[in-house]
Amino acid sequence: QVPLVESGGGLVQPGGSLTLSCVASGFTFRNYFMKWHRQAPGKEREFVASITSDSEIRYSDSAKGRFAISRDNAKNTLFLQMNNLKPEDSAVYYCDAYRFGVQAYWGQGTQVTVSS
């Protein structure tokens, strides 16, 4: 059983929107600090957004105002709503679960491509 499974990526035109999902299984999702990261070809992994177990939220400067992270603990699911997408947002997006400051689980990623 894969602990985190991302979905919702795809090809979208600049200015478009996508909603990514990350379904957790095999652990108590509501207790975990969750992050979205992304990695573009030839670039380092980049923080996008995070949400604590108490739903405190942080965003990278590039995500602020365009992306929204949320979680549904009843459905063990993390979301990333992405609006006004830009070509530079193209990357593989990953969700990660942390407990006591340690990365405990990570997903396989979902590809987002922003292109006309």
Buried (B, 14 or more C-beta within 10 A) or exposed (E): EEBBBBEBBEEBEEEBEBEBBBBBEEBEBEEBBBBBBBBBEEEEEBBBBBBEBEEEEBBBEBBEEBBBBBBEBEEBBBBBBBEEBEEEBBBBBBBBBBBEEEEBBBBEBBEBBBEE
